[in-house]
Amino acid sequence: MRDLHKPQSDPQALTHQDKRLIAISMMLPVFLGSVDQSILASALPTIGRDLGDVHHLPWLITAFLIASTALTPLYGKFADIHGRRAAC
């Protein structure tokens, strides 16, 4: 049985390379999310003109942004619960 009062080894400080990797890992999803939403916002007017319904596009963009904002934390929680399980 482990002695709870005995201090374990001190954690090692992060190197500069580790800090850089963590920062890039946190910034990349934010960048990709903003690019995704920018592409949608710039492409929908063209799609709307082709389909003949430009007047409802602001509602569609707003619905997409709200849905993606609401589902992102739920997806994260689902991933935390289930982890990396292989699909059988």
N, C-alpha and C positions, 0 to 999 in steps of 0.2 A: 504494500500500500504506500502511496506517495505521501510524503510529509508536506502538509499544506502550509506550514510556517517557514519552510526552507525556501529562500528566494531562488528562483530559476535564473538561468543565465540572462544577462542583459541583452535586450534586442539590439541588433546592429543598426547603425545609422545608414540611411539610404545614400547610395552614391549619386553623383550628378546624372549619370546615365539612367539610373532607375527613376529619378525624379522626372527626367525628360520623357521617359517612356510612359509614365503615369499621366503626365500632363497631355501628351499627344493622344493617349487612349481616351481621355475624358473629352478632348476637344473634337475628335473625329466624328463621333455620333451627332454632336450638335451641328457641325458643319454639314454633314450629309442630310440631316433633317431640314435644315434651312434651304439647301439646294433642292430637295424634293418639293418643298412648298413653293419655291420660286419658279421651278419648272411648271408646276401646276398652274400658278397664277398667270404666267405668260403664255401658256399653251391653250388655255380654255377659251379665250376670245376667238381664236382661229377656229377651234372646234365648234364653238357656238355659231359662228358665221356659216360654216359648212353645213351645220344641221338646221340653220334658220331660226334659232332661238337664243338671241343674245341677251334678252332682258332678264332671264333667270340665272345668269352666270354668277353674279355676286352671291346669291343664296347658295349656289353649289360650292363655291370656293369657301364660304363661311362654314358650311356643313362639313366639308372635308377637313378643314383646320380644327374645328371643334372635335370631330370624331378622332382625328389622329392625336390630338392633345389629351383627350380623355382615355384613349386606349393604350397609350404608351406606358403609364404606370401600372395598368392592369396586366399588360404583357410582361412587364418586369416582375411583378408579384407572382404571376403564373410560372415564370422561369425560375424564380427563387424556390417555389414549392416543388416543382418537378425536376429541376436540375437538368443535367445532360444525360437523359436516358435515350438509348437507341430505340428507334421505332422498329417494332417487329412485325 
